[in-house]
């Protein structure tokens, strides 16, 4: 399923499911507009869910996470509309284009990221991390990352 969320939908989800988050605390005192919400939500996913710090260039990492989640999201959508074999080939092609490998098992850093993203519940998997799928929280994160200015 490819549900589209508004930034306010995502913020309300965060506030109700993560009541100790900065966003939940700050939203009580200030009602954010959409542009401000994007920044607040990006910070929530970057610092509170994924656990990055602000040293160096965390947005560079967030671009990789965005691209990884986008590949999984596209694959999930294609699995319902294309023959499985074709959607899997498309997934391999996307990995090759973006991460220079057809599978995360060919790139230890990508595999490490997949483990972490799964642990943070942005993806889920059964038998193999290589067949992980994006969760609703992952889709929300992806939408925020696609809207955020990650200094392309």
CORQUI-V842807 format. One record per pair of residues at least 4 apart in sequence whose ideal C-beta (glycine too) atoms are under 8 Angstrom apart, sorted by the first residue. I is the first residue (numbers start at 1). J is the second residue. D is the distance in whole Angstrom. If there is no record, write none. Layout:
BEGIN
i->[I:I]
j->[J:J]
d->[D:D]
END
This chain:
BEGIN
i->[1:2:2:2:2:3:3:4:5:5:5:5:5:5:6:6:7:7:7:7:7:7:7:8:8:8:9:10:10:10:10:10:10:11:11:11:11:11:11:11:12:13:13:14:14:14:14:14:14:15:15:15:15:15:18:18:18:18:19:20:20:21:21:21:22:22:22:22:22:23:23:23:23:23:24:25:26:26:27:27:32:32:32:33:34:35:36:37:38:38:38:38:39:39:40:41:41:41:42:42:42:42:42:43:43:44:44:45:45:45:45:45:45:46:46:46:46:46:47:47:47:47:49:49:49:49:50:50:50:50:50:50:51:52:52:52:53:54:56:57:58:59:59:59:60:61:62:62:62:62:63:63:63:63:64:64:65:65:65:65:65:65:66:66:66:66:66:67:67:67:68:68:68:68:68:68:69:69:69:69:69:69:69:69:69:69:70:70:70:71:71:71:71:71:72:72:72:72:72:72:73:73:73:73:73:74:74:74:74:75:75:75:75:75:75:75:76:76:76:77:78:78:78:78:78:79:79:81:82:82:82:83:84:85:86:87:88:89:90:91:92:92:92:93:93:94:95:95:95:95:95:95:96:96:96:99:99:99:100:101:101:101:102:103:104:104:104:104:104:105:105:106:107:108:109:110:111:111:112:113:114:114:114:114:114:115:115:116:117:117:117:117:118:118:118:118:118:118:121:121:121:122:122:122:122:122:123:123:123:123:123:124:124:124:125:125:125:125:125:126:127:134:134:134:135:136:137:138:139:140:141:142:143:144:145]
j->[76:73:76:77:139:136:139:143:9:10:13:139:140:143:10:34:11:34:37:38:41:144:147:12:34:37:13:14:37:41:140:143:144:15:23:27:32:37:40:41:16:17:140:18:21:23:24:41:44:19:21:23:24:27:23:24:44:48:24:24:25:25:44:48:26:40:43:44:48:27:40:41:43:44:28:29:30:40:31:32:36:37:40:37:38:39:40:41:42:144:147:148:43:148:44:45:144:148:46:62:144:145:148:47:48:48:49:49:50:62:141:144:145:50:52:58:59:62:51:52:53:54:120:122:137:141:61:62:65:116:117:120:120:58:61:62:58:58:60:61:62:63:150:151:64:65:66:145:148:150:67:145:150:152:68:113:69:113:117:122:141:145:70:142:145:146:150:71:98:99:72:99:110:113:114:117:73:117:122:123:134:138:139:141:142:145:74:142:146:75:91:94:95:98:76:123:132:133:134:138:77:134:138:139:142:78:90:91:94:79:87:88:90:91:94:133:80:133:134:81:82:86:87:90:91:84:87:87:86:87:90:87:88:89:90:91:92:93:94:95:96:102:103:97:102:98:99:101:102:103:104:110:100:101:102:104:107:110:107:106:107:110:106:130:110:111:114:129:130:111:130:110:111:112:113:114:115:129:116:117:118:123:129:130:132:119:129:120:122:123:132:138:122:123:124:125:129:132:135:137:138:134:135:137:138:141:132:133:134:135:138:132:133:135:129:130:131:132:133:131:131:138:139:142:139:140:141:142:143:144:145:146:147:148:150]
d->[8:7:8:5:7:7:6:7:4:5:8:7:6:6:7:8:6:5:4:6:6:7:7:6:7:7:6:6:8:6:5:7:6:6:6:7:7:5:7:6:6:6:6:5:6:5:7:7:6:7:8:6:4:6:8:6:8:7:5:7:8:7:6:6:6:8:7:7:7:6:5:7:8:5:7:8:6:7:7:7:4:5:6:7:7:7:6:6:6:6:5:5:6:8:6:6:4:8:6:7:6:7:4:6:8:5:7:5:6:8:5:6:7:6:5:6:8:6:7:6:7:8:5:7:8:7:8:8:7:7:8:6:8:4:6:8:7:6:8:8:6:6:5:6:7:6:6:6:8:6:6:8:5:8:6:7:6:7:6:8:8:7:6:6:4:7:7:7:5:8:7:8:7:6:7:7:6:7:7:8:6:6:8:7:4:7:6:6:8:6:6:5:6:7:6:6:6:6:5:7:7:5:8:6:6:6:7:8:7:6:6:8:7:4:8:8:8:5:6:7:5:8:4:6:8:6:5:8:5:5:7:7:6:7:6:7:7:6:6:7:6:4:7:6:8:6:5:6:6:6:7:8:7:7:5:8:6:5:7:4:4:7:6:6:5:5:5:7:6:6:6:8:6:6:6:6:7:7:7:6:6:7:5:8:6:6:6:6:5:5:8:7:7:5:7:6:6:6:6:6:8:7:6:6:4:5:4:6:6:6:6:6:6:5:5:8:6:4:7:7:7:4:6:7:7:7:6:6:6:7:6:6:6:6:7]
END
